[in-house]
């Protein structure tokens, strides 16, 4: 910013350049006024005189406009995992176990719900949509014991063993509330769940259909639907003996086809083995960790990515775990391939 003296000099120079006879008197008046102003400034203290004649430039910028408030996205309701199913809060809507398993939900996930059309009778049912994943950290560790066999003892339903022959230690007496809600009985195969910090909190989380490997699992919602009589009951066929437990003590990893995950597990358990499952989308580190826990692996190549198929094969070679890629996804076929892979030596080639 130019000083006052510089501005006055520039002004006078312009006035003199355009001066004529008619401008002499006005210029003289202006010069007298400027001289009077300069005499007044000479009388000021030095600090004030410097501030008037040669002020420091002061540059001020207008304050930035206030930031627009972010538009908050509706992230629905927060899911809280329970031993069976869970809750949406703050709406207090119950999420069935079948939805939890289908969407692989964990505490903190955000869901949207919509009521199904209803005739006004019975409890309402909802459809759920996953909007966002939570941090993936459960505030309370939930443990699951799959494929437990229900037995009758002293008028109560108990679990003393699992489908692969392992004993339940200690035996578990099942809650009457679970029996009433899920309608299981002696001979049923169920999944148990409990809190790690309270082993006595065992509840039935899931019921499998026994002897119907291709049928869907029983769910609490299915039992809540009205039943329709279908005429006199037919005589039941003789119960078939399960296959020989040729996989006893063996663990088999199945990669892909989540909808049939539990049926594959049951078919392998009936042969004495234990199944682990991977979607193939969990990353190479988690896939390697799963392969490190098993004796063999089956990759359902029509139900997972090409990368997952190739990664499983390569990681299996590095870990010394036989891996077989198959094109079939039948329940019996998967179990038969598991037996063949564990009990024989097969080259790593695509099958089916």
N, C-alpha and C positions, 0 to 999 in steps of 0.2 A: 504494500500500500504506500503510495508516494507521500512525502511529508507536506505539511501545510505550505512551507516556503516554496517547494517545488511547484505546487499547484498554483500559487500566486504568480510565480515567474512565468509559467506557461500561459496563464490567463492574460497577463500584461503583454506578452509577446504577440498573442493573437489580436489583442486590441490595437497595438501599434501597427501591425501589418495592414489592418483595414481602416486606419485613421484618415479622416478628411476634415475639412474646416468646420463642418457642423458637429463633429464629434469631439472637438477640443474641450468645450465646456463640460460635457458629461464625464470625459476622461479625467479632467482636473478634479471634479467632485469625487470620483472614485478613488483617485490617488490620495486625496486628503482623508477620505474615510479609512483607506488602508493604513496610512501613516498613523492616524489616531489609534487604530486597533493595535499596531505594532508598539506604540508608546505604552499602551495599557499592558501588553504582554511583557514588555521589558520590566515593568514594575512588579511582576509576579516573582515569588521565590523560585529558585532554579529548578526544583523538582516539578512544580506546576508548569513553569514556562516550557520545560522539555516535553511534558505531557501534552501541552497544547500545540506546540510548533512541530514536534516530531513524534507523534504517538506510535507505540508498538502496534504492529498489525494484529488484529484479533480475528481469527478465523473460527467461526462457529458453524457447525453443520447441523442441519435440522435433525431432531431425534428420529430414529427409524420408526416406521409405522409399526404398531403392535402386531405381533405374529397372529395369524388367523388360528383360532382354536382348532385342533385336530378333530376331524370327524370320527367319532367313536363307532367302530363296527360292532354290530350286535353279535356277540359270541355265544349266545344261547345260555344254557344252564351248565353248572359244574357237576361232573360225575364223581360220585364217591363209591368206591368198591366195597362190597360186603362179602360175607362168606358165600352167599348165593345171590347172584345179581348185584344190584346196587341202587343208589338213589340219585336223582337229579335235584340239586338244590339251587335256589330256594323254593322251587315249585313242589318239592317232596313227591315227585313222580317216581314210581318204582320201575327199574330197568330189569327185565327178565335175564336170567343167566344165558339163554340162547342168544340174545342180542349182545351181551358182554363178550361171548365167545366169537360170534360172527365178526364183530368190529374190533376185537382184541383190545378192549377198553381197559384203562387204568385210571386211578384217581387223578383228577385234574383235567382230564379230557373234557372238551366242551361239546355239548350235544344240543340239537334242536328236536323238539317233539311235536307231533301232530296227532290229535285224537282221531281214531277211526270212526266211521259212521256207526251209530248204535241205535238199537230199537228201544233203548231206555231200560232194558233189563240186564242185570248182571253188572259186574265192575267194568269200567271203561278200559279199552285197550289203545295202545299208541304205536305209531311208527316213529322211529328214531333216525336222525341223520347226524353223522359225525362232522363237526365244523372245524375243530382244531385239536391237535394233540397237546396234552399238558407237559409238564417237565419230566414225567416218567419216573418220579420218585414217590413211592408209596410211603405214607407216614406210618403205616403199620404193616409189617410183613405178613403176607398171607401165604400159607402152605397148602399144597394139594396132594392127596394120595389117591391116584386114579385106579379104577378097575378093582374095587373091593367087592367081595362076595357076601351077600346078605344071608344069614342063617337064623333059624328060630331056636331060641334057648330059654326055657323057663317062662314061656309066654311072651317073651320080648324078642325083637329083632336085633341081632348083633352082627358085628363084623369080626371074624377071627383070622381071616386069610384073604389074600389077593388072588386074582385070576392066574397069575404066573406061579403060584405056589408059596409065595412068601407069607410068613405069619404076620398078623397084626399084633404088635406088642406095645401096650397092653390091648386086649380086646376092647372093642368100642360098642357101647349100647346106644342104639340110634333113638333119636328123639321122636316121641309120638307125633309132634307137630310136623316133622318132616314126612312121616309116613302118611299123615292125612293130606298134606299138601301135594306130594309127589306120587302117592299111590304105588309105592314099590312093595315087594313082598319077599318071602323066603325064596332064594334062588336068583334074585335080581343082582345085577352088577351095577355098582354106583361109584361115583367119584366123591371122595370126602374132602372137606376143606376145614382149616382151623387157623387161628392166629398163632404166630410163632411164639409170642409172649404169653400165650394161654393155651397149652396143649389140650386142656379139657374142653375147649370150645368147639369140638368137632361137630360139624353139620353135614348133611348130604347136599351137595351142590348140583349133582347131575345124575340122571338115571339112564342106563343103556338098555336097549331091548335085547334080551337073551335069546340066542338061537335065530336071530334075524339080522345077519351081518349087513345086509343091503338096505335095511330100513332106517329111517331117521330116529334120532334119540327121542325119548320121552322128555317133555318139558312141562313146566308148571302151567304155561299157557294152554298147552294141548289138553291137559287134564281139566282145565277150567271150562272148556267148551262143552256144550250139552251133548250127551251121548244118545244115539239113536239105536233102538233095538233092531236086530237083524234076524230075528227068528230063533229057533232052537239052536243051542250050541252044538257044534259038531264034535265028535270024539277027537281028542288030540292025538296026533301021531306019536309013536314011541320016540322018546328023547334020544337023540343021537349022541354017541360018545364023542368027546372032543378028540381032535387029532393027537397023535403021540407028541409029547413035549420035547420035540427034537431041538428046540431053541433054548432049552433050559440054561440059565446063566448067561445068555447072550443078549446083547443090545444092538438094535438095528435102527439106523437113521433113514427116514423117508423124507425126500425133498420134493415139495410141491403138492397141489390138490388139497388145500385146506378143508373144503367141505366134507371130505371123507377121512379126515385126520383121525377121529375117534374110532371109526370102523376099522381102519388099518391097525390101530393100536389093539383093538379087541382081537382081531384075527391073529395077530402076532402073539398076543398074550395067551390065546388058546393053544398055541404051539409051545408055550413055556417061555417065550422071550419077552423083552421089554422094548417098546418102540420110542424113539425120539423123533421129533419132527422139525423141519425147517421150511420156511416159505421159499428160501433161495434169494430173498431180497434183504436179508439181515446184514449183509456185508461179509467180506472174506474172513475177517477176524472171528466173527461169531460162528461162521460156517466151519472154520478150522477147529474152534473149541468144541463144537458139536461132534465133529468127526473124531476128535481125540478121545471122546467118551464111549465110542461104540466099536463093535466088532466088524460091522459091515454097513454099507449104505446103498440105497436104491434111489436113483434120480428119475422122477417121472417127467421125462423131457417134454411132454406135451402140456405140462402145467407149470413150467418155470422158464426163466430166460435162458438164452444160449450161454450168456456169461456165467450164470449159476451152474449150469451143466458142466461147462469146461472147468470152472474153478473147483467144483467138487471132485472132478476126476484128477486134476493136478494135485490138489491138497491131499487126496487119498493116497496117491503115490508117494508123496513126501512123508506121510505119517504111517505108511504101511497098512492102510485100511482098504480092503477091497471095495471098489465102487462099481456099480452096474447101472447103466442108463437104459431104461425100458420105455417102450411106447404104449404099453397097456396100463390101465388104471383100475382094473377090476380088483375087488377086495381079496378074493381068493387068489388071484394071480399075483398080487403084491406079496401075500403071505408065502405062496409057493416059491417065488423068486427069492425071498428072504431066506427060506430054508436052503434052497439050492446054493445061494451065495455063501452061506455060513458053513455048509457041510461039504462043499466041493470046491475045486479050483476052477474059476472061470476067467477067460481073458476079458479085458475091459473093452467091449464093443457094444454098440447099440443093439438092443433086442426088441422085437415086436414092432 
